[in-house]
Amino acid sequence: MKLALIGYGKMGKMIERIALDRGHEIVCIIDIDNQQDFDSDAFRSADVAIEFTAPHVAYGNYLKCWEQGVKVVSGSTGWLKEHGEDVRRACNEGGKTLFWASNFSVGVAIFSAVNKYLAKIMNGFPQYDVRMSETHHIHKLDHPSGTGITLAEQLVEGLDRKEGWCLGTLTQPDGSQVVEHVPAANEVAIDSIRRGEVPGIHSITYDSDADCITITHDAHSRQGFALGAVLAAEYTKDHQGLLTTEDLFNFG
């Protein structure tokens, strides 16, 4: 398979290494200093472009890929609120293809399935209140994380007593804390922590007067995310529309 890479930071380089190890060809690498290469024969020859950049440029990158007839796999977060409807319309009505995930880790896909199942169980036990936290490296620009939002939305869907999610407390790299929002009883609070070079930790806690139940996914490195992105590209090559990890990993 011919791949283009958009964004050539730590994640882009790891994706490149894994893709080459799996026998794929990197035909084009686009970073900040060579944006003109979107309009190139090399880029147009790609079966799929894998995009890991920043919230403020991700949607524009999708448009540039689609203009050249290239399908997209993206792990960029922070754009969904402003451009989500545009992307859904382009994929569902305009014939474009985007495989988007807030997290491509196989372990997170499993964790997500467990989260949804546990929420269904806990819907019958209102004595437990739920809260979640996400911890990431200090370079991550958005909070809460896209994965945190996805997990919180699953909780809202599975728990009748919750109607939405909100930002909770932000712990900044220097250790100072900002209370973004005091959650109402019908809200799931997401606490965000930024420290060191943490690849990603997500925890969901159900707490009652009697006891506490916590599930956690703790990534050891970015390698799992990179492998998942390449697996997603392999899937996207032969599929169309707006695709997610639920399409790739079918846990029933």
Helices and strands as residue ranges (DSSP letters): E 2-6, H 10-21, E 25-30, G 32-38, H 41-44, E 48-51, H 55-67, E 71-74, H 80-92, E 98-100, H 106-122, E 129-136, H 146-158, E 164-171, E 177-179, E 187-194, E 201-207, E 212-218, H 223-236, E 242-243, H 245-248
